[in-house]
Amino acid sequence: MLNSEWCQMDAVPSWRLWGAFSRCLASGQRDRSRGPKVRRPRGCRRGCKFFSLTETPEDYTLMVDEEGFKELPPSEFLQVAEATWLVLNVSSHSGAAVQAAGVTKIARSVIAPLAEHHVSVLMLSTYQTDFILVREQDLSVVIHTLSQEFNIYREVGGEPVPVARDDSSNGFPRSQHAGPSPTVHPIQSPQNRFCVLTLDPETLPAIATTLIDVLFYSYRFPSDLLLTSSSGELWRMVRIGGQPLGFDECGIVAQIAGPLAAADISAYYISTFNFDHALVPEDGIGSAIEVLQRRQDGQGS
C-alpha cells in the first residue's frame, strides 16, 4: 500500500516531491483544547524521516512516512486513510520578497490549478515551508497540471532529473479548466490564540522532557515557557467543516486559501483527518471572517 520511492520537483518557485506518506489517525476525545496543536515534521526512530502530530478537540491526526507507519502498533483505535499520499514541498528561489505567509503565497499558482483539475489535496503548513499532499493515483495529473507553469525535476540517486512534460502526459487527456463547484463548508473561529514556532533540532535532547510536557500535558503548561517570535505576532484559527470533510472532494483548500490570498491575508493551513484549519494573524481575524463569509454567502445564494 505504501510507496517508498523518493523524487524531487524543482522550479522557480521551486518544487520538491519528497516521497510517499501515509495519513492516519488515532481517535480519542480531546476536551482540553479547542484548536489544533501541530508538531512540525521531525525525524523519528530508525528510517522515519517525516512525522507530524496534530491534536484537535476531536482526535489526533498522524502524518508519517512508510517507515514510521510500520512502527505503529495495530490498534482498533487507529483509523487509516486508504490512499497513499505524496508530498509536494513548496519553496521559492525567486528574488522577490514575499509578504504573505504560509499557504497564501501559493494559493493562485498551485492550489487553484489543482482544484480546477479535480485533484483533492491536503495541506500542512509549518514555520519553514508548506507541504501539499496529493494522492499517488493523481500524480500524473499533478505533474501535467503544474508543468504548464513550472519546471519539474525528479530526484534519482540524489540528483535532480528533469521530468519532460510529454513524458508526464502520454495518454493523459487535457482537463477542462472549469473545476467542480465545491460544497460551501461552514466556518467557525474559537477564541484561542496561537503561536507559530520553530525549534533548532540540535536543542531537542536538552528540552525533550519539557517538550513532552508541553505537547501531551498541556494542563500543566510551564508559565515561563511561552516562546514567541520577535514580532510577538499571534494567530487565530478558522475551522472549516461542520461534518467530517473526507478525502475525495476537491477545492476545499482553494475555496479558503483563494479568497484569503486575494485579500492579501497571510494564512497557515492545516488539514486533519476530519476537518481543515486556517491560522490567520490575530489582528486580521475580523477581515478573514468577513472575506470567507462573503464567499459563503455568494456561493450559497
C-alpha positions as CSV (number, residue, x, y, z in Angstrom):
1,M,0.0,0.0,0.0
2,L,2.8,2.4,0.8
3,N,5.4,3.5,-1.7
4,S,9.0,4.3,-0.6
5,E,10.1,5.9,-3.8
6,W,11.7,9.3,-3.4
7,C,11.7,12.0,-6.0
8,Q,12.2,15.8,-6.3
9,M,10.4,18.5,-8.1
10,D,12.1,21.9,-8.6
11,A,11.2,25.1,-10.3
12,V,11.1,28.9,-9.8
13,P,9.3,28.9,-7.5
14,S,10.9,25.6,-6.7
15,W,9.0,22.3,-6.0
16,R,10.2,19.2,-4.2
17,L,8.3,16.0,-4.1
18,W,9.8,14.3,-1.1
19,G,8.1,10.9,-1.1
20,A,5.1,8.8,-0.2
21,F,3.4,9.3,3.1
22,S,0.5,7.5,4.9
23,R,-2.1,9.6,6.7
24,C,-3.7,8.0,9.7
25,L,-5.5,9.0,12.9
26,A,-5.6,7.7,16.4
27,S,-9.1,8.5,17.6
28,G,-9.9,9.9,21.1
29,Q,-11.8,12.8,22.6
30,R,-9.6,15.9,23.4
31,D,-11.6,18.2,25.6
32,R,-8.7,20.2,27.0
33,S,-8.1,22.1,23.7
34,R,-10.3,24.0,21.3
35,G,-7.9,24.2,18.4
36,P,-5.1,22.3,16.7
37,K,-1.7,21.7,18.2
38,V,0.7,21.0,15.4
39,R,4.0,19.2,15.8
40,R,6.2,20.0,12.8
41,P,7.6,17.2,10.7
42,R,10.5,15.6,12.5
43,G,12.7,12.6,12.1
44,C,11.8,9.7,14.4
45,R,13.4,6.3,15.2
46,R,15.1,4.2,12.5
47,G,14.3,5.2,9.0
48,C,11.3,7.5,9.6
49,K,12.0,10.9,8.0
50,F,8.6,12.6,8.3
51,F,6.3,12.7,11.4
52,S,3.6,15.2,12.2
53,L,1.1,15.0,15.0
54,T,-1.9,17.4,15.3
55,E,-4.2,17.4,18.3
56,T,-7.7,18.8,18.0
57,P,-10.7,18.6,20.4
58,E,-12.0,15.6,18.5
59,D,-8.9,13.5,17.8
60,Y,-5.3,13.2,16.9
61,T,-4.0,13.1,13.3
62,L,-0.7,11.5,12.4
63,M,1.1,12.1,9.1
64,V,4.0,9.7,8.8
65,D,6.1,8.2,6.0
66,E,6.3,4.5,5.2
67,E,9.0,3.6,7.8
68,G,7.1,5.5,10.5
69,F,3.9,3.8,9.6
70,K,5.5,0.4,10.0
71,E,6.4,1.3,13.6
72,L,2.8,2.0,14.6
73,P,1.3,-1.0,16.5
74,P,-2.0,-2.4,15.3
75,S,-4.9,-0.9,17.2
76,E,-8.7,-0.8,16.9
77,F,-8.5,2.9,17.7
78,L,-6.3,3.7,14.7
79,Q,-8.2,4.6,11.5
80,V,-6.1,4.8,8.4
81,A,-6.9,6.7,5.2
82,E,-7.0,4.2,2.3
83,A,-4.9,6.2,-0.2
84,T,-1.2,6.6,-0.3
85,W,-0.2,10.3,-0.4
86,L,2.8,12.0,-2.0
87,V,4.1,15.3,-0.7
88,L,5.0,18.5,-2.6
89,N,7.3,20.7,-0.6
90,V,6.9,24.2,-1.8
91,S,9.7,26.8,-1.7
92,S,10.7,29.8,-3.8
93,H,14.1,30.6,-5.3
94,S,12.9,33.9,-6.8
95,G,14.5,37.1,-5.6
96,A,11.2,38.8,-4.9
97,A,10.2,39.4,-1.3
98,V,7.1,37.6,-0.3
99,Q,5.0,39.5,2.3
100,A,2.2,36.9,2.7
101,A,3.0,33.9,4.9
102,G,2.0,30.3,4.6
103,V,-0.3,28.9,2.1
104,T,-1.4,32.4,0.9
105,K,1.6,32.8,-1.4
106,I,0.9,29.5,-3.3
107,A,-2.9,29.7,-3.5
108,R,-3.1,31.0,-7.1
109,S,-0.1,29.2,-8.6
110,V,-0.6,25.8,-7.1
111,I,-3.7,25.1,-5.2
112,A,-6.2,26.7,-7.6
113,P,-4.9,24.9,-10.7
114,L,-5.0,21.5,-8.9
115,A,-8.6,22.2,-7.8
116,E,-9.5,23.1,-11.4
117,H,-8.1,19.7,-12.5
118,H,-10.1,17.8,-9.9
119,V,-7.2,16.9,-7.6
120,S,-8.0,16.5,-3.9
121,V,-5.2,17.9,-1.7
122,L,-4.3,18.1,1.9
123,M,-2.2,20.9,3.4
124,L,0.3,21.1,6.2
125,S,1.8,24.5,6.8
126,T,4.9,24.7,9.1
127,Y,7.1,27.6,10.2
128,Q,9.6,27.0,7.4
129,T,7.5,25.7,4.5
130,D,4.2,24.3,3.2
131,F,3.5,20.7,2.3
132,I,0.8,19.8,-0.2
133,L,-0.3,16.2,-0.1
134,V,-1.7,14.6,-3.2
135,R,-2.9,11.0,-3.7
136,E,-0.4,8.8,-5.5
137,Q,-3.0,8.0,-8.1
138,D,-3.3,11.7,-9.0
139,L,0.5,12.2,-9.6
140,S,0.3,12.2,-13.4
141,V,-2.5,14.8,-13.2
142,V,-0.5,16.9,-10.8
143,I,2.7,16.8,-13.0
144,H,0.7,17.6,-16.1
145,T,-1.1,20.5,-14.5
146,L,1.9,22.1,-12.8
147,S,4.4,21.5,-15.7
148,Q,2.4,24.1,-17.6
149,E,4.0,26.8,-15.4
150,F,6.8,25.1,-13.5
151,N,10.0,23.2,-14.4
152,I,9.7,19.9,-12.6
153,Y,12.5,17.6,-11.5
154,R,12.5,14.0,-10.2
155,E,15.3,13.0,-7.8
156,V,17.2,10.0,-9.0
157,G,20.2,8.8,-6.9
158,G,20.2,12.1,-5.1
159,E,20.4,14.2,-8.3
160,P,17.5,16.2,-9.8
161,V,16.4,14.9,-13.3
162,P,14.1,17.0,-15.4
163,V,10.6,15.5,-16.0
164,A,9.6,16.2,-19.6
165,R,6.1,17.4,-19.9
166,D,5.5,15.0,-22.8
167,D,6.6,12.1,-20.5
168,S,4.1,13.1,-17.8
169,S,1.2,13.5,-20.2
170,N,1.4,10.5,-22.5
171,G,-2.1,9.2,-22.8
172,F,-3.3,11.9,-20.4
173,P,-6.3,13.9,-21.8
174,R,-6.3,17.7,-21.4
175,S,-8.5,18.5,-18.4
176,Q,-11.2,21.1,-18.6
177,H,-10.3,24.3,-16.7
178,A,-13.7,24.7,-15.2
179,G,-13.4,22.9,-11.9
180,P,-16.3,21.5,-9.9
181,S,-18.3,23.8,-7.8
182,P,-17.2,22.9,-4.3
183,T,-19.6,22.5,-1.4
184,V,-19.6,25.6,0.7
185,H,-18.4,24.4,4.1
186,P,-19.3,26.3,7.2
187,I,-16.5,28.0,9.2
188,Q,-16.1,28.9,12.9
189,S,-13.4,30.6,14.9
190,P,-12.8,29.9,18.6
191,Q,-11.2,32.4,20.8
192,N,-7.9,30.5,21.2
193,R,-4.7,32.4,20.2
194,F,-1.8,30.5,18.6
195,C,2.0,31.0,18.2
196,V,3.8,29.7,15.1
197,L,7.2,28.5,16.3
198,T,10.2,26.5,15.2
199,L,13.0,24.8,17.2
200,D,16.6,24.0,16.3
201,P,16.8,20.2,16.1
202,E,20.1,20.3,17.9
203,T,18.3,21.6,21.0
204,L,15.8,18.7,21.2
205,P,17.8,16.4,23.5
206,A,18.2,19.1,26.1
207,I,14.5,20.1,26.2
208,A,12.9,16.7,25.4
209,T,11.2,16.2,28.8
210,T,9.9,19.8,28.8
211,L,8.7,19.4,25.3
212,I,6.8,16.2,26.1
213,D,5.1,18.1,29.0
214,V,4.1,20.9,26.6
215,L,2.8,18.6,23.9
216,F,0.9,16.0,25.9
217,Y,0.2,17.5,29.3
218,S,-1.0,21.0,28.3
219,Y,-2.9,21.4,31.5
220,R,0.4,21.8,33.3
221,F,2.0,24.1,30.7
222,P,5.0,25.9,32.3
223,S,4.1,29.5,32.8
224,D,7.6,30.7,31.8
225,L,7.9,28.7,28.6
226,L,5.8,30.7,26.2
227,L,8.1,31.3,23.2
228,T,7.0,33.8,20.6
229,S,8.6,35.4,17.5
230,S,10.4,38.7,17.9
231,S,7.4,40.4,16.4
232,G,5.2,38.9,19.1
233,E,2.6,38.0,16.4
234,L,-0.3,35.8,17.5
235,W,-2.7,33.9,15.3
236,R,-6.3,32.9,15.4
237,M,-7.8,29.8,13.9
238,V,-10.7,29.3,11.5
239,R,-12.0,25.8,11.3
240,I,-13.5,24.6,8.1
241,G,-16.3,22.0,8.1
242,G,-19.4,21.2,10.1
243,Q,-19.2,17.5,9.3
244,P,-16.0,15.4,8.5
245,L,-14.7,16.5,5.2
246,G,-13.5,13.2,3.8
247,F,-10.7,12.9,1.3
248,D,-12.4,12.8,-2.1
249,E,-13.8,16.4,-2.5
250,C,-11.5,18.8,-4.4
251,G,-11.4,22.5,-4.0
252,I,-11.8,22.7,-0.2
253,V,-8.4,24.3,0.4
254,A,-8.8,26.5,-2.7
255,Q,-12.1,27.9,-1.5
256,I,-10.4,29.1,1.7
257,A,-6.9,30.0,0.5
258,G,-8.0,31.7,-2.6
259,P,-10.2,34.5,-1.0
260,L,-7.6,35.0,1.7
261,A,-4.8,35.4,-0.9
262,A,-7.0,37.8,-2.9
263,A,-7.4,39.9,0.2
264,D,-3.6,39.6,1.0
265,I,-4.3,37.9,4.3
266,S,-1.5,35.6,5.4
267,A,-2.6,32.1,6.4
268,Y,-1.1,28.8,7.6
269,Y,-3.3,25.9,6.6
270,I,-3.5,22.6,8.4
271,S,-5.5,19.6,7.2
272,T,-6.5,16.9,9.7
273,F,-8.3,13.6,9.4
274,N,-11.8,15.2,9.7
275,F,-11.5,18.9,9.4
276,D,-9.3,21.7,7.9
277,H,-7.9,24.7,9.8
278,A,-6.5,28.0,8.7
279,L,-4.4,30.2,11.0
280,V,-4.6,33.9,10.3
281,P,-3.0,36.9,12.1
282,E,-5.0,37.8,15.2
283,D,-5.3,41.4,14.1
284,G,-6.7,40.2,10.7
285,I,-9.2,37.7,12.0
286,G,-12.2,40.1,11.5
287,S,-11.2,40.7,7.9
288,A,-10.6,37.0,7.3
289,I,-14.1,36.0,8.7
290,E,-15.7,38.8,6.6
291,V,-13.9,37.6,3.4
292,L,-14.9,34.0,4.0
293,Q,-18.4,34.9,5.0
294,R,-18.8,36.8,1.7
295,R,-17.6,33.7,-0.1
296,Q,-20.1,31.6,1.8
297,D,-23.0,34.0,1.2
298,G,-22.1,34.4,-2.5
299,Q,-21.8,30.7,-3.3
300,G,-24.6,29.6,-1.1
301,S,-27.1,32.0,-2.8
